[in-house]
Amino acid sequence: MAQTTLASKEAHSRNISLASPPTQKFFKRKRSLREGRNCILRTMVLTGIVVGVFLPMLPLFVWSISHRWWFPAIIPTELSMRAWSYIASPLSQIGSAFLNSLVIACLVTIIAILIGIPAGRALGMHAFKGKTLVEFIILAPVIIPSLAVVMGIHVFFIKISLVDTIPGVVIVHLLPTLPYMVMVMAGVFANYDSEFEEQSYSLGANKANTFFLVILPNILPGIVTGGLFVFLISWSQYILTVLIGGGRVVTLPLLLFAFAGAGDNAVTAALCIVFIAPAIIILVATSRYLSGESSAIGGFGRT
């Protein structure tokens, strides 16, 4: 009986070994075809993104170097670098407005990350009483119109002397940006395995080493994704900056609306390119973090 069983096993393994080379070739061919299709799909998607981003900028560039462009002319009848010379001039205030926008957006991003990581961890990994209410409060700035909220905040900021200041603008920019950061981090921590931390502690690592060597590498894609949302939203804010900044805190969106209202198409087009350029640079630099399980927005996690 044992000899029969052994013989059958040997015959079965012999059949598998004989059939395995064609099977391996089949799966290798199938895998290569799948990888080829994925490569073509990625190329098509990237090409679509590049075309979608840079094609609308082509008319802006043509407008920025045009001096006279009247209907029905297809191309400008006269070219000029007046708009770019004005933007490069220190008298245009565009340099200081760009710096203000950059400082405000970076400060808002840093503060949102510092708040979003612990808040996202609490919402993504833990279930507690009143969690639904906390989620509603976090999402309230997105649901409720910002203008209605800021009018009340403006009165309060006047009393504490935060109106017409960069700190006041930074604080008010957290209203529409912080919910996105918390949502992204809650989705990241919902898929996070805390056993890595327990193993780190069991090996003698302290909290700082565990955070920087274990937690941070796992949640970094989510931080980059949420930080990108926060930066872009803060970078493009107009109404909140006008109300709290009072016209004294001048940013690029304020100048852009001013030149657009004045009807200077060349300067407006050049300023649009300056306004869009940092967003494109940041998007390209962080594109590898914008996919994968760690950066997916998966809701608020455990309930």
N, C-alpha and C positions, 0 to 999 in steps of 0.2 A: 504493500500500500504506500509506504514511504517512498519506495523507488519510483512508483507510478506518478506520485505527486511531484517529485523532483524532476522527473523527465518532462512532465507537462509544463512545469515552470521554465525549464530550459528551452523547450520548444517555443513557448510564448515570448520569452525574451529574445530568442533568435528571430522570430517573426517581426518583433518591434524593431530590432537592430537592422533587419533588412529593409523595413519600410521607412526607417527614420531619415535616410538621406534625401529621398524625394520629398518627404514631408517637410524637412528643414528647408529645402530649396523653395518649396511652395510658400512657406511662411516668410522666408527672407524676401522673396519677390513681392509678396503682399505687403510686407512692412515697407519695402522701398517705394512701392507705388503710393502707399499712404503718406510717407514722408514727402514724396514728390508733390502730391496734391496739397499737402499742408504748406509746403514751400511756395507753391503757386498762389495759394489763397493768401498767405501772408504778404507776398509781393503785391498782389492786387489791392489788399487792404491798405498797405503802406502807400502805394501809388495814389489811391483814392484820397487818403488823408493829406498827402503832400499837395495834390491838385486842389483839394477843397480848402486848404489853408493858404496856399500861395497864389492861386489863380485870382481870388478877389483882391489881392494886394497889387496886382498888375495895374488896374485902372487907377488905384491910389498913387502909385509911383508915377504914372503918366501925368496925373493931375498935379503932382507936387513939382514937376519940372516944366509945367506949361505956364505961359504968360498970357496968351490969348487962345481960347478954344471955344469957338462959337458954332452953333448948329448951322448947316448940316455937315461940317467938316468931321471926318472920321478921326483924324489925328490933329494935335494942336498946330495951329498956324504959326505960332511963335513960342520958342522955348526960353526958359529962364531958370536960374538957380536962386531966385530971390527968396523963395520960401525956405530953402535949406540954409541960406545965409542968415536969414532972420532967426531961425531956430538955433543956429550956432552962436548967435550974438548974445553976450551977457545981459543986454538990455531987454531981452524977450521974457525973462523970468522962467523960461522953460527948464533951464538947468536946475534951479532951486525947486521948481514944482516936481520935476522928476525925482530929485533927492527926497523931498517930502513924501511922495507916493511910495518910494522904495522903503524908507524908514518905517512909515506907518504899516505897510503891508508885512514887512519882516517882523515887527514887534507884535502885530496881531497874530501872525503865524506861530511865533514862539510861545506866546501866552496860551493860544488855543491848544497847542500840543501839550503844554504842561498841565492844562486842565483836562484835556480830552483823554489822556492815557489813563489816569486813575478812574475817571468817570466811565470810560468805555469798559474798563476792566470790571467795575462794579456791576454795570448793566449786562455785560456779556457773559460773565462767569457765575453770577450769583442771582438767586431768586429770593426776594424779600417782600415784606408787606409794604404796600404803597408804591410798588415799582411802576405800575401803570400811570399813577399820578406824576411821578418823576419824569417818565418818558414824555407825557403830555407837556409838562413845563419846559422840557428841553426843546421840544418841537414847536412850542408856541411862537417863538420869533419868526419861524418860517411860515406858520399858518396865518398869524395876525399881520396885517400890513405894517411895515416898518415905520411909515410916516405917522401913524396913529400912536405908536409907542414912543417915538422920538420926541413928539411934541411935549409929552409929560416929562421925559428925561431932560429936555432942554431947560425947563423951568427949574428942575432940581440942580442941574449943572450950573445954572446962573448963581444959585445960592452958595455953592461950594467953589466957585471961581474956576470951573473947568471948561467954560465956554471960550471959544477962540484959542484953544490950546491943542497941541498935538496929543498930550495924554487923554484929553477928552474925546478926540476923534478916534484914538486907538480903542478906548473903552466902548464907544458906541458901535465901532466896526465889529466888535465881538458878538453883538446881537445876531446878525444874520449869518455869521461864519461858524460860531461855536457848535450849533446843532449838527452841521455836516461833519465836523471833526469827531464829535462824540458818536455819531451814527457809524462812521467808518471804523473807529476803534472798537465799538461794541461788536460789530460784525467780525473783526479780526479776533477778538478775545473769545467769541463764541466758538471759534474753531481752534482755539489754543489749548494745548495739552499741558496742564500744570504739573504733570509728573516729572517733567524735565527740571523744574525748580526743586522738587523734593529730592531728586537724585543729586542735584548740585549741592544742596544743603547737607545731604548725607556724606558727601565727599569732602566736607569741611569748608566749602566756600561761604563767604559772608554775603550780606544782602547786596552790597555794591557790586561785587564780582558776579553774583548771580544775575543782577539786572543787566549789566553791560555785556556779559559773555553768553548769557542764556536767553533772557527775555528780549532784549533789544534786537538781536539778529532775527528773531522770529516775527516781531511786530514791525520791523523797519519798513517793509512794503506798505503796510497800512498807514504808518506815520507819513511816509512820502506822499501817498495818495491823498490823505486828508489834508496834509499841509498844502498840497497843490490847489485843492479846492478853496481852502481858506485864503491863500495868497491871491488867487485870481479874483475872488469875490471882493476882498478888501481893495485890491488894486483898481477895480472898476467902479467903486462906490462914488456916487455923486450927491444924491439927496442928503444922506446922513452927514457927509462932509460939509455940505453947504449949511445945514441947520446948526450943527455943533461947532464947526470951524468958523462960521460967521463971515466967510470971505477973507479972513486973515490967514487961515491955513490953506494955502493954495496948492492944489494937486493937479496932476495932468488931466483928469476928467473935467475939472472946472475950466481949465484953459481950452480944452477941446470944445466944450459946449459954447464958450464965449466966442471963439473964432468961427464956429459953425453958424452961430446966430448973426455974426457980422457979415457973413457972405464971402469971406476970403477962402475960396476953394483950394487954392494952392497951399496955403499955410495949414489949412484944416487937413488936407490929404497927407502932408508931410508929418504933421503931429499925430495923425492916426497910425502911421507906420512906426513912429517912435513909441506910441502907446502899446501897439500890438507886439513889438519885437521882444520885450522881456518875457511875455507870456509864452511865446513860441520857443524861446531859448530854454525856459524852465521845463516846458512840456517835452522837448526833445531830450533834455538831460535826465529827466525822470521817467522816460517812457518804459524802461525795462522793469520798473516797479508797478506799472499800471495793469499788470495781468498776474494771474496766479491766485491760489486759494487765500493767501494771507491778506491780499488787498481787496478781496471781494466784500461788498457790502451785504452782509447777511442778516440785517435787522438788528434787534436789540438783544439777541441771544436767548438765554434760558428764561423761562417764565415759571 
